[in-house]
Amino acid sequence: MFKQKFAENLKKIRKSRKLTQEQLAEIVGVDFRYISFIENARSFPSCELIEKLSNALNVDYADLFSFDEALSRQHYEMQLFELVKLLDDKNLKILLKVAKDLI
């Protein structure tokens, strides 16, 4: 569900900016097929790529992660905690930067 919602948001924002997958891929430095994989929820970008995507699309990180579904704060905290445990040191530092930028 999480990957699917992120994928939908990315695609919607990209199209609202009138960018093709190829154009966005070139801007952020990845193969256009990878953008397609992300938009079809077949892959999920690294923290570094999320930062590049948000800059390229001129949106806050939160816009890529905004979901209509209303879940409890505790649920979000638990999901975040589980995801953080999977990060390597480099991506953990990037996530910290992203979190600070959101505040």
SULJONOR-V812292 format. One line per field, one symbol per residue. phi: phi as a letter, one per 30 degrees, with the letter a starting at -180 (. if undefined). burial: + if it has 16 or more other C-alpha atoms within 10 Angstrom, else -. A space follows every 50 residues. Layout:
phi: ???
burial: ???
This chain:
phi: .ddddeeddedddedddhcdddddeddcibdddddddddchcabddedde ddddddchbdeeddcdbddccdedddddddedddddddeddddddddedd ddd
burial: --+++++++++-++------+--++--+---+-+++-++++--+--+--+ ++++--+---+--++----------------------------++--+-- ---
